[in-house]
Amino acid sequence: MLAQLTLQQGTVYDIGRFTSARFGGVAERVGFVSELEGRVSSSIVDRLADQGSGPVLGAEGYVFELERRGYIKAGPFVPEVVLDYPDAVRELHREFLRAGADVMVALTYYAHREKLRDVGREGDLEAMNRQAVRLAREVASEGDALVAGNVCNTWAYDPDDPATGQTVRAMYTEQLGWAAEEGVDFVISETNDYLGEALIAVEVIRDLGLPAMVTLAPTQPDQTRDGYGYAEACRILAAEGAQVVGLNCDRGPLTMLPLVADIRQAVDCAVAVQPVPYRTDAAAPTMETLRSADGDRAFPIALDSFTCTRFEMAQFAAQARELGVDYVGICCGAGPHHVRAMAEALGREVPASKYSPSMDLHPMFRADVAAKDAAFLHSWSA
Ligand SMILES: [Zn+2]
C-alpha cells in the first residue's frame, strides 16, 4: 500500500501512512517522515486526543462551491448534484483531501425531507443520502480522511411548538440511519440556530453509537435563537454527550474567534471552529449583513469581493490553534487553496503542497529578473 509523492524541496512524502492503519498493514517508511506521523487512527476522538499532532483540519463549503461551479441551484441550495453529477462531488472531495483535509463530510447538507420537498425530489431522499456517504468514503479511502455524516438546521424547528421537535427527530433519524448503515466515523450537526434543535441531533447521534460534533451558527450577536449564550449552549451540548462543540458558518475569522475564545474557556471537551472565508467585521459581523458599496446585500451569491485570501485563512488557522481549538476548518466560500494554506500554517506538508507557490521562479519576481523584463516592473508598481 506504499506510495510516495515527491514534493518541492526534494522531500518524499510517504502516503503509506494514509493506508497502513486503515488496512492494518505496516508501511515501510522511505525518506521524508511527515510531522503527521503517528496521527493515523480510526476515530475522531483518538485524533482529537492526540495532542502531539495538532488540530484536526476540516474543510466544508461544498454547497457554495458546487453552486459556483454550476451544479447546485442557489436559493434552495439542495445538493441534487450528489445524484445528478457525482463526479463533481468526488472531485471537490479530492481537492480538499489533497489540500490536507482530515475529514470528508458527506454532502447531505439540506438533503432532508423538508428541503427536498421544496424542489420536488422527496422521492430521492434515501438515494441522495446514501450516495453522499458513499462518495465521501470513496475519496476518503484515497487518503487517510475520516468520513463524517452531516445534518443541519431543518427550518422546521420551533421552540414554542413541541410537535416540531418530533418532526426534526424523525428527519435526523432517517438521514443518520442511512448514513450509519453506509458507514460514517462520526456525525457533524452544524449551522444550528437553536440549542433545542441541536440537542435533538445529539440524542439521535448518541443513539446510533457515533461520536457527535455539534456546531452552532453564530448569526446573532451572542446567543442562540432560543436564548442561550453560545458558550453556555456549548457547555450544555457537551454535558449531553457531544464530543466536539463550537461554531461554524456565518461569521468570518475576525468576528468568530472572540466567541470561540469564550467557548474554549467554558468547556473541557474538544472545540471546533469553521468560519466562512469572508471579511466580516464589527459593522457587519456575519456574511448575511455584508453590503456592497451601493448598499446591496452581498449574501449569498455576491460575496466574492469580501473573500479572504489564502494568507488570511492561514493566519486564522494559526490563531485558532493558539486559542486551543482542536478542530480547525472552513465553511461556505472555501476553496482548496484556502485549505492548503491552512494545512501549511499548521506545519503540514500535504499532497497539493507539490504545487504551492514558488514566486522566486516567477519571471518578474525572481531576484535575477532579466533586464528586458525589469523595464516593465515600474508599470506593475505604478
Ligand atoms: Zn457554511
Boltz pocket constraint, residues with backbone or C-beta under 6 A from the ligand:
constraints:
  - pocket:
      binder: B
      contacts: [[A, 61], [A, 248], [A, 249], [A, 250], [A, 276], [A, 331], [A, 332]]
      max_distance: 6.0
